[in-house]
Amino acid sequence: MKSYIAILLITLSVLSCKKFLDVQPKDSVEDDQTITDKTSATTALRGVYRRLGADNYYGTLFQTFGYLPGDNIQWTGSQSVIQQFITHNISADNGNLQSVWSAIYATVNAANHVITKVPGVQDATFTTADRNQLIGEAYFIRALCYFDLARTWGNVPVTLTPTLSATDKSGIKNSTQAQVYAQVLRDLNSADSLLIPPAAQNPVRANQETVWALKARYYLYQNDWAQAITYASKVLSDVKYYALQKPYSAFFLPASTVATKESVFELSYSATYPNTHRNSWQPPANGGTRQWAPNDAFITLVNDATIGGNRNALVAKTSAGLWYGNLYYRSPATDPAYVIRIAEVYLIRAEAEAQQTLLPEALADLNLIRDRAGLLASTAVTQADILLAIENERRIEFGLEPHRWFDLVRTKRAEAVLGITNTNKYLFPIPANEITLSNGSLTQNP
């Protein structure tokens, strides 16, 4: 059924990855049986992670919302549903809008079950520390969901309790983008108070420092430079568990490489629960469909030794001369989904420092990223030049990750770079089905 917050009851399937997630999946469990003890609470949280990594969320489709509308990627197929994102003419009846909207709200609903029910679980083996960990992770994931909803659609409904029927959320109206972002911060603060720093290097589960990293990103989007610097610095000070990997490709090559110190937060996949992103990037010669690919401009930039440096590992070419993106390449498709990398945290701090006219500090952080890419230090001097250098560095560093479009919108650079003069296009239309099913409760974005 369609989603208008009438999200289907949580399906407790399992994301297969290190320890916590490395179990046999359950297909589904009735709601009155879902969270009754420590074991079922843990299983429920696995279900939240599974939702987060689903094909229509970070598994593939949501990520396309971050890079297709930018200027690095081309669509090689013929479906107008994809082309609309590249041409910035997205229709409200676009099927991908509905798929991603439903996937994110399904993840919210799964998190709501954990947040609401775990505090009341009666189980002598369920310690306060264990309980706080599960609830804190659910708060973090819900914060990430609403962060993604806010930057994509802006004015969306906020629901903080489990959906138990097809109508119990009917009548909920849009919140403003500012209100949605405020909920993000409340959830991050709740997660911050419940989670603790990592006791081991394990980026497939959220910890307190994962929360700090998302807070740094959140404050960057809010133009709160001082707080962005504070939280980025808190993460970067943990050199035991987080570090840039050299060369650039070391965080994803060879195929056995997963969960490195480069990742603050990544999602894990397995042969039985594959990452479908690989299929869309790899060419037919490698068993993929190459539905999207790096465009000529990005290929030129990333292969320029003075701009891309060793980040040219992001692209490859078939024997027939066909360029393709190579961040997702494993067979079977066990590639992680990279949600927050330590390189982003450095560049968040660099941008915030530049905005605060802390120019030497901004250059120092920027040059760490350039050095890892095998490049010389930046020659930028003025604040404007340094900010542009950071923007350009982010374009290459995260070329195949979901950042470019959101970066250009948040910095108000979409008009200058992409030629989009209609600011209404900076937010996507709410799916037409959601408007229809709301019976007048939801208002469409302009």
N, C-alpha and C positions, 0 to 999 in steps of 0.2 A: 504494500500500500504506500501511497505517497507520504511524504514525511511531515508536513507542517507541524512540527514538534510532536506529532503523534507518532513518535519514533517507536519502532518495534521493540519489544522487550529485549533486554540484553541477551545476546547469544554468547554463551561462554565457551568460545573456542580459544585455542591456545597458540601463542606465538612461539615457535620453536627456536630457542637460542639459549645461551649459557645458563645452566643450573635452573634458576627460577622459571625460565620459560621452556626448558627442555623436558617436556612431559608429553604423554599421549593426549591429543586433543579430544575434548567432548564436543559433540555437535550442538547441543542445547540443553538447558535445564529449565524447568518450570520456575516462575518467579518466586513462588512461596518456598522453593527449595534452594534458591541461589546462594544466599549468604546466611548461614546458620552457625558456622563455627570457623576456626582458624583456617582449615583446609579449604572450605568453600569460599571464604573471603579472599584467600590467595588466588584461587582459581578465577574468581570474579575479576581481580586486578589483571590477571593474564588476559582476560577477555577485553579489557580496556586497551591494553597494548596491542592486541590483535586488531581491534577496530582502528587504532591510530595508524597501523601499518597496512591497512587494507588497500586493495587496488585503487579505489576511488579517493583515497586520502593520500598519505605519504607514500604508499606503494607505487603510485604512478600519477593519477589524474590531477590531484591538487598541485603537484609540483609543476605541471604544465602551465598552471595559472600564473606562476612566477617567472617562467622564462619565455613562453610563446609570445606574450605581448611586448617583450623587449626587442632588442636589436641583434641578438646573437644566433637565433634559431630560425630555420625555415621549415615549412610544412611540405612534405614531398608527396602527399596523397591528394585526393580530390574531394574529401568530405568537407562541406561548408561548415560543419559544426566545429571543426578545428580552425579553419581559415578565419573564422570570425574573431578569434582571439588575436591573430596576427594583424588583421586589418583594423582592429579596435572598433568593430561594429557587431557587438554581441547582442543577439536577440534573447528576449526573456524566455523563449521556448527552446533555447539551446539545451540539448540533452545532457551535456557535460556539466552545465550549471546545476541541474537537478541532481545529478549523480554525486557531485562533490558536496553540495549542501546536505543531502541526505546522509552521506558518509560522516561528515563532521558532527551533525546532530546525533547520529547514532553513537558516536564516540562520547559526546557530552552526556547522553543518557546512560551509557555504561558507567561513566565516571560518577554520575549522580547516584547510581545504585550503591557504589562503594562508599561514597561520602555520607550518604544518608543511613545506610544499614550497618556498616561495620562498627560504629560506636556502640551500638546496642547488642552486639554479639556476646553471648554468655559462653565462655570457654576458658576453663582454668589454665589451659596451655597457651592461651593467647596473651602474651605479655604486652604491657603498655608500649614498649619500644616497637614491637612487631606491628601492633595496631596503628601507631602513629606513622610508621613507615608506609603502610598500605594506603592510609587516608591521605598522607602527604603526597604520594605519587599520583593519586587520583586528582587531587587539587592541581598539581602541576600540569597534568595532561588536560584537564578542563581549561586551565588558563591558556595553554597553547591553542586549544580549539577556538576559544573566544578571541584570542589574538588573531588567528587566521581568518575568522569570520569578520572581525572588525576591519582588517586591512583589505579584505576582498570585497565585502558588501557594505560595510559601515553600519548601516541602520538595521540591525537584526534583532529578533526576539531573544530574550535571555530567560532560560529556564534552569532552575537550580534543584529540582526534585525529580525523582524517577517518573517516567511516563508509564502509567499502569493500564491505560485504556486508549482507544482511538480518539477520544474526545476530551480527555482531562486537561489538555493544554489548549483547547480551542478558546479563542477570544484574546489570546496574548498578542499585544501590539508590538510594533517595532520599538526598540530602544534606540537612542541616538548613538552614533559612533563613539562619542565621548563617554556615554554611559556604559557601552560595551567594554571600552578600554578600562573604565573604572572597575568593572567586574574582573577583568584580567588581573589588575593589581591586587584586588582583594584576595583572589585565589592564590596568587603568587605569595602574598604575605602569609596566608594560611599554610601553604606548603613550606615556606621558609621556617615557620615556627614549629613544624612537626618533623621535618627531615633533618638529618645530620650530615656532616661532610663524609666523603667516601672513606671506607676502611680498606678498600682495594680498588684497583683500576677496573671499572666495569661500566662503560658508557651506555649499556643497553637498558639500564634502569636509572630513573631520576634520583638524585640526591640533592643535598642543600646547595651544592655548587652548580648543579644543573639549573636550579631555580635562579641563582645569581646571574647565570649567563643569559637566561631569558629575560630577567629584569634589566640587564644591560641593554638588550635589544629593545625591550619595551620603552625604556627611557630615551633611547636614541630616536625612536619613532615619535616620542612626545617632545622632542627638542629640549629635554632636561639634561643638559650636557654634564653637569656636575654629578648627578646620580648615575649616568651612564658610565662615567669614568670610575666612580666608586665601585660599582658592581663588577665592571670588567676587570678592574684591578684585583678585586677579591678572588676572582677565578684565576687570573694569570699568576697570582702569587703561589698557587699550588703547582709547583714545578715537578712534584713527585708524580702526579697523575696526568698532567696536561703539558704537551710540548709540540711545537711544530716538527713535523717529520721531514727529513731531508733524504733525497730531493723531493720535490712536490708530489711525485707519484707514489711516494713511500706509504701514503695512507690508504691506497687502494690497489697497489701492485706489490707482489704477485697475488694470485687468486686466493692464497691461504691467509692473506692479510685482512683481518677484521678487528674492530674494537681497539684501535691503536690510541696512543696518547693524543693524536690529532682530534679525536672525537670527544666532544663534551657530551653529546647525546646522539646516538644513532639507533636505528631499528634493524633488528636481525631477521634473516630469512633462512629457509632451509630447502632442501630438495623437495620435501613434501609440502612446503609452504613457500613457493618461490616468489622472487621479486619480479613482477611483470614488466618493470621499467626496462629491463635488459632487452626484451623483445622489440620494443619500440625504437631503441637506439641502434641496435646492431643491424647490419645489412643482410640481405638474403644469403650472401655467401657465407655468413656466420650463423645462419639459422634464424635471423630476425626479420623484421618487416621494414626497419628504417623509416618509420612513419614521420619522424622529424629528424633533422640533422643540422649540424653547424652550418650557418650561411657563409657566403663568400667573405663577408667583412670579418667575421670572427675567425675564420680559417687564416686570413691574412694576418690578423693581429696576433693570434696565438702562435703562429709559426715565425713571427718576427723575433729574432733572437734578442732584440733590445726591448721588447714589450712582453712577449709571452715567456721568454726564457725556457726553462725546462718544463713549463706547463703545457708545452705542445704534446705531452703524453695524453692530454685530454682527447685528442683527435687521432684518427688513423685513416688509412686509405686502402681500398681494396686493390687487387691486381688490375682491375679494370679502371682504376682511377676515381673511385667513388669515395668521397670523404664521409666519415661518420663519427659520432661521439663515442668515446671509449671509456667513460667513467663506469658504466654498467656493462660488463662483458662476460661474466662467469657463466660456465655451462656445466651443471645446471645452474639456474639463476639464483645464486645465494648471495648476490651483492647486497651489502647493507644500504639502507636509506640514510643519508647524512642530514641530520636535522640541525645540529649546531656544531660547528668545527671551531677549534681554538683559533684558527686564522681569522674567523669572523670576529671573535672577541677582541683580538688585537686591532682589527680595522674599526670596530666600534669605538674603541678607546682613542684611536688615532683621529677619527672624525670628530669626536666630542672634544678632544684636546685642541684640534684646529679651530673649532667653533669658539672655544674659550681663549683663543689666541695664545695657547701654549704650543707655539710652533716647533721649537726644538724637540719637545716630547712627542708631538704628532709625527714628526719626521722619523724619530727613532723607531716608533711602532711600525710606521709604514715601511721603513727600510728593512725591518726584520722579515716582512713578507716578501719584499723584493730580493733580499739575500737568499731566502729559501728557494726562490725561483731561479737563482743563478744570475740575478741582475745587479747592476751597479746601483749605488744609492741615488735617490731622487735628487734632481737639480732644482726642484720647486723651492721658491723662497717666500713669496707672499702668501697670505692666508688664502686668497682665492685660488692661487696656483696649487697649493697643498691640498685644498678640498677637491679640486678637479683631479689631482693625481690620485687621491684616495678613491674617488668615484671610478676612475679608469682602472685602478688596480682591482677593485671589487668586480668590475665587469669581466676581467679575465680570470681572476681567482675562483669565482663562482659561476663560471660561464655556462655550465650544464646543470646548475642547481637553481632552486626557485627564489632568486633574489633580485634580478635585474629590474623587472617591472616594478616591484614594490619599492626598490631603491629610488627609481626615477620619480615615482609618484610622491613618496614621502619628502624628497628634497625639492619638489616642485620643479623638476628638470625635464619632465615628460614633454613639455611643449618644445623646449630648446633642442632636445635630442631626438625625439620621435615625431615632432611636428603636430602634436595633439593639442589643439587650441580649445576644444570643448572640455572643460573640466568635469562635466557630468560623466565623462567616460572613464574617469579615474576610479570610480566604483562600478562594480558589475551589477547588472540588473538582477533583482531577486527572481528566482525561477517562477515562471508563469503559473505553474501548478500550485505553488505555495500561496500565491495571491488569490487564486480561485478557491482553494480549499479553506482559506482563512475567513471566507464570508464577510469580507470588509474589514477584518482586524488588521491586516497587513497593508501597508502603503508601499507602492513601488518606488524605487529610487528614481530620481529625475532622469 
